Amino acid sequence: MGLAVIFLLVSAAVLYFFVFNKKSEEKTVVDENTSASTVSENLLNAYYAMNEGFVNWDTAAVKKNSIAFKNALDSFKLDELKTDTANLESAKRSLNAVKSETRAIVEDDKLDEQRGSLNILSQALYDFINKIKYDRAKIYYQECPMAFNDVNSGNWLSAQKEIRNPYLGTSHPKYKSGMLKCGSTKETINYTGIASDEKQTH
């Protein structure tokens, strides 16, 4: 075999090795960037859609979107979070509480009962979002002071500062849509690095 042929074979092998390794490195980068933040973004979108069902007193939308939210929760790969063991265990407890209350919403058909679960779920989700330091967008932690029987408060998370109350909503038996905007933003969860005027977690 001539030296020219040997040189060509060695060059081809080196080129293949370089290209193969570069593709592997690129795949690894993509995988690292699609774990917690991307999946939690899908999870939050499903949660917001479920909330909107409550706002509109739409039992079918609540059922459909609570199932979508449950599926998003089940897809969340918590072990991929790059955090210390203690924080991971704490995040797990919060996530398990969210899952438990989501199952209750999926399995129940009464909006009053489902709203009770929504309140507990939202507080656990608030804790979870802070533990994983979700940084794709600001999240508004909001409260209605008269969510339950006009005397007990209820909380929820929103992508928007504008109040759309999932406890009183658009079709309340007593208030109709009059209390749709009842409530206030208690806190802005903000790990994005973008400044915010509200009291915030960062």
N, C-alpha and C positions, 0 to 999 in steps of 0.2 A: 504494500500500500504506500503510495507516494506521500511525501511530507505535506504537499498541498491538500490532499484529501484528508489526512489526519488533522491538519489545522482547521479545515472547514467543519469536521465533526466535533472537535473540541469547542469551537466557537458556537456552534448550534446548541450544544449541551449547556454551555454557560448562559447563553441567551434564554433558553427554556427555563433554566433554574431561576434566573433573575425575574422573568415575567411571571412565573408561577408564584414565587414568593411575594411579589408586589401585589398580585391579586388576593393572596391570602391575607396580607396586611390590610388591604382596603376592606375586605369583608369583616375583619375583626373590628375595625373602626365603626362600620355601620352597625354591627351588632351591639357595640357598647353604647351607641347613641339612641338605640331604639328600646331600651329597657324601661326604667321606671317612669321617666317624664312622659314619654310617648303614650305608654299604656295608661298612666294616670290621667292624661288629657282625654283619652277615650272614655275612661271611667267617669270623669267629671261631666263630659258632654251628655252621657246617659243619665246622670243624676239630675242635671239641669232640665232635661226633657221630661223626666219623671215629675219634677217640681212643677213644670208648666201644666201638666195634667191636673195636679192638685189645684193650681190657680184657677183653672177653668172648670173645676168640678166634673171632670171627664173621667169616669171610672174605667172606660176602655183604654184611654191613653195612659192612665196610672198603671193599669195591669201590664200593658204592652211594654212601657218604658221601665217599669220596675224589673221585669224579666231581663230586658237589655242591660240594665244596671247590674243585676245579679251576675249575668254572663261576663260582663266587664270585670267585676270583682274576682270572679273565678279565674280569669285570665291573667290577673296581676301577679307578676313574678317577684314577690317581695324579697326573696333571697338574693336577687340581683342587685339590690341596693348596696351602694358602697358606703357602709356606715359601720360603727362599732357594734359589738354584740348586744350590749345593753339597750342601745337605741333601737336596734332591729327587733328585739323582743318586745319593747314598748310599742313600736309601730304595729307589730303582729297583734297585740291585744286590742288596739284600737280598730284594726282592720277586721278582726273577728267580731267585734261588737257591731260594726257596720254591716257585716254579712248576716248576722243574726237578725237584726231589725229589717234588713231587706227581705229576708225569707218571710218574715211576718207580714210584710206588705204584699208580697207575691201571693201568699196563701190566704189572706183575708180579702173580703169583698166590701167591707164597710169603710167608707171614707173617714169616719170619725176615728175608728180604730187604727186605720192606716196612718192618719195624721199624727197620732200618738207615737207610732213607730218612727215616722219621719223626723220628729223632734229629737228623739234619742239618737237616731241614725246620724242626723246632721251634726250633733255635738261630738259624736265619735269621729265622724269624717273630718271635722274641724281639727281635732287632735291629731289625726293621722296625717293630714296635709301639712301641718306644722312639723311633725316628726320627720317626714321625708323631704321637707323644704322644697315643695313644688315650685318650680321657677319659670313655668311657661307663660303664666299670666297672673294678674292680680285677682284675688278672690275676695268678695265682700261677705263678711259674716254679719247677718242681719237678724233683727228680732222684732216680733210683734208682742206688745205687752198684754194683749187680750186675746191670744190665740185660742185658749180653751175656756169656755164658759164665761168669757169676758173678763176673767180675773187672772188667769195664769198665762205666762209668756210661752212663746215658741220660737225656736231659732231655725235658720236655714242658711245655706250658702248660695251665692249668686255670682254670675259672671259680670253683672251690671250693677252700677250704683243705684239705679232707679229701683224703687220698691215695687215688687209684684208679690203680694202676700199669698203664700200657698195654704194658709190656714183659714183665711176669710174669703179671699178670692173674688171671682166675678159673679157668683150665684149663691151667696149666703142666704139661708132662709129668712133671716131677719134684716140684714143690711144690704142684700143684693150685691151690687158692685161698689157700694159706697165706701167699703173699707179695703178696697184693692191695694191702696197705697199706704195703709196703716202700718207703721213700723219705722225702723231706722237702722242705719249701719252701725253696728257696735265696734267693728274692727275691720281693717283691711289686711288681709294676709298677703304680704308682698315680699317675695324673694327674687323679684325680677331685676332689681337694681334701678328700676324706674321710680322716681320720687312720687310720693302720694301725700295729699293734704290730711287724710284721716289718720286717726290712731292706727298704728300698724304693727304687725309682727314681722321681724326680719332678723 
